Amino acid sequence: MFISDKWQDYEVLDSGCGMKLERWGEVILARPDPQVIWPRTSPAGWQKADGTYTRSADGGGSWQFSRRLPERWTIGYRGLKFYVKPTGFKHTGLFPEQAANWDWMRGLIKNRPGATVLNLFAYTGGATLACMMAGAHVTHVDAAKGMVRWAKENRELTGAPENQCRFITEDAQAFVQRELRRGRRYDGILMDPPSYGRGPGGEVWKLEEALYPLADLCAQLLSDNPLFFLINGYTTGFQPTVLANILRLTAQARFGGKIDAQELCLPVTSGGFLPAGASGRWQP
């Protein structure tokens, strides 16, 4: 397992009955998680939740709050700072399990100051900031204007140098194809694609159809002396071996190197680990 266990401002307090109880700084939230099919270990602790997201029978859901929360607040991780807030579809603007990957990339980048990194489906910029603060120049690509704006705010909050990042609002595959035509190359590439989505021009993204072709294009974007290629997969049906096979046929076929694909997990204070998808890592 890749375990994200270095957090101070975030904690999974308990899990069970299709929910996870999390501490985000001083705020405790209860959110659905379809993989949590076991009973709760500490039922009394759930009474302390400041906010609970409940799914509705016809899709979607809503938040119920036991006290008035700030519109947004900040949490930190090893020199990085982020704004978090409850959003419409249960999310908070950050995926804490990705911290294990942030640390892995930072370790590679610190030995290559000025490395160029492409972050696709970059969301609010957790990985972007981790790479920037390690010394990389990052191209941050996401199709959602609101997420790119949020990422810029996180960059400013962290104090990362503005000249070390390009923020691009565009469909990921269209951007990669254009970069290939331009002859641009990157030392590191990472992607955290959704199961389904639409680009700013209405482009439809279906993970099972589009992931391998995009990964193959990205392998062509890697420089002659690459550092890493990281693929995240939150979709329940995608096992680590799926990501390993994609990396074997793309990056490893071109450059050799090694692949490490494992389940991504968060420790649970009441006991055990919370599964949070899978990650496939390639490095030379």
N, C-alpha and C positions, 0 to 999 in steps of 0.2 A: 504493500500500500504506500502511496504518497500521502503523508499525513501532515496537515497544516496545524501544527501544535505550538507555534511561537506567538500567538496572539495574546495581548494584554487587554485590549479594548473590546474584544469580541469573545463570546463563549456560548457553546451549546450546553444549556443547563440540563435538559432532559429531552426525551423523545418517546413517542408512543401513540398508538391509536390514530395513525395517519397525520400526526402533527410533530413539529419540533419547537422547543421553547428556547429562545436565544436572548442573550444579553448583548445589546449594541451600546457600548458605553454605559450610561446609567438607565437606559430604556430596555425594558423586557418585552419582547414580541413573541407571539405564538402564530406559526404559519403552517399551512398544509405541506406535507411531503408524501407522495404516493408510495414511496418505498418503505415507509415506517409502518410495518404491519404487526409490530409487537406491542405489548402493554406498556404503560408508563411506569417508570421506576419510582418517581417521587411525585405522586398526584397532588400533594398539598402545594408544591411549588408553583403550579400552574395558576393558582389564585393570585399570584403576584404580577401576572401579565398586564402591561400597560395598554397593549393593543392585541387584538386577535382577528385574524383574517378567516372569514367563513365563506366557503364556496356555496354558490346558489344552485338550485336544482336545474336551472336552464342555462348553466354555463356562467363563467365569470365568478364574481363574488364581491365582498365588501369588508371593510375594516370596522370593528367596534372598539372604542377606546374607553378605558376606565378612568382616565384623567386626560387633561389637555396637554398635548405634546407640542414642542416647538415645531415650526414648519419643517425644519431640518436641523441636524446637529452634526458634529464632527467626531470621527474616531481616527485613531492612528495605528500604523503598523511599521515598526522599524524605520522611522524617519519619513514615512509616507503619511499623508493626511487626506481624508475623504469626507465629503458630505454624504450623509445617508438620510433617507426619509421613507416612510411607507408610501408606495405607489399603487396605482390602480389594480395591477395584476399581481398582488402579493409580494412583489419584489421591493428591495430597499435601495437599489442602486449599486450594490456591491456583492460579489460572490467570494466570501472569505476563504473557501476551500482552495482558491487559486493561489493563496499565499505560498504554498509549497512550490508552485511553479515560478512565482516571482523570485523566490530565493535561489532556485536552480539557475534561472537566467542571469540573475545578478552575479552569481559566482563565475559564470562563463564570460560575461561582459567586462568584469573588472580587470581581466587580463588582456583586454582588447579595447583600450580607450578610443572613442570615436567610431565604434562599430555602428553599422547601419542596421536598423531593425524595422520590419514591417509587421504591424499589428492589425489583423483583419477581424471584423466583427468586434471592434475594440471597446464597445459599450462606454462606460464612464471612466475608463483609463487606468484601472488598477495596474495592469501589466505595463502599460505605457509609462507610467510614473516609475515603476520599479526599474525598468530598463534605462530610462533617462537618468535617474539618480545614480545608476551604476556607471554612467558615462556614455551611453549610446545616444545616437541621433535616431529618433523614432518617427515613422510615418504611421499615423493613427487613422484608420479607415472604418467608418460606420455609416450605415444608410439612414440612420435616424438623426435629424438635426438636433433634437432635444438631448440625445445622449452625447453628441459631440460638444454641445454647449456645456453640459455637466462635466465632461472630461476637462474642458478648458478651465472651468472653475476649480476642479481638483488640482490641476497643475498649478494654478495661482496660489491655492491654499497651501500646497506643499512647498512652494517656492522653487520649483524646478525651472531651469533656464528656458525662457520662451523660444530662443533660437535653436533649441535642440529637438523641436517637434513640428511636424506638419500635420494639421488636422484636416481631414478630407471627409466630406459627406458624399458618399457614392456607393453604388452596388459593388461588393467585393470582387466578383468575377470580372466585371467590366473594368475595374481599376487595374487588376492584375494583367489583363490582356493588353491594356494600354501601356503599362510599364514595360511589358515584354517588347512591344513595338518600339518603344523609346530606347531600349537597350539598358535600362536601369537594372541594377542588381543590389541584393541585400545580404548582409552577413548572417542575419537571423530572421526567421519568419515564425509567427505564431498565429493561430486562429482559434476562435471559440464560437463556432457557428450554431445558430438555433436549429431546431428541428424543422421549422417552417417559418417563412417570413416573406416580406415583399421589400424590394428596393425602392429608392425614391422615385423611380420612373415606372413603378408597378411590376418590376421584375419579380417572378415567383421563385422562391428558394425552397427546395425539398431536399433535406439532408441526405437521404438514402440515394438520391439520384445525382446530386451535385457535388458531394464531398470528394469522391475520388478524382473526377476531372479537375476540380479546383486545386487539389493537392498536387496533381501532376503538373499543372501550370506553375504553381508556386515553386516546385523543385527546380524548374527552369529559371526562376528568378534568383536563386541562391548564387552568391558570388563564388569565385574560384577557390576561396579560402573560407568556407562557411563556418559558423559557430553552432547553430542549432536550427531545428525545425520542430515545432511543438503543435500538436493537434489535440484539442479538448473535445470531449463528447459527453454531453449531459444526458442524451437520449438513453432511456432505460435499456433498450434493446441492443445498444452498441457496447460490446464487451471490449476490454483492453486489446484483445487479439485482433479485433477488427482494425483498430488504429495502428497496431503493429504491422499488419499486412499492408495497409496503405503506405506507411512509411518505408517498408521494405521495397515496394515496387516503384517508389518515387525517389526519395532522397538517397536511400541506401543503394539503389540501383545505379545512381549517378556518381556517388562519392564514397561508397563503402561506409565505414563507420559502424556505430552500434545503436541499437534501439532498446529503449526501456519503456514498456507500456504497463501501467498498473491502475488499479482502482484509486480514486482520489477520495480521501476521507477527512472528517473532522472528529476530534475526540469529544466525547460526551461526558460532562462532569459527573453525572449520575452513574456512568458506566458504559463501556463499549465505544463503538465508533459509528458515525453517521455517514453512509455512503453518499457521495456527491458526484457521481459520474466517473469518467475515466480520462486519463491523459496518456498520450503517446509522445515520447521524447526521442528525437534523433540527434546525435552529435557525431562529428568525425572521430 
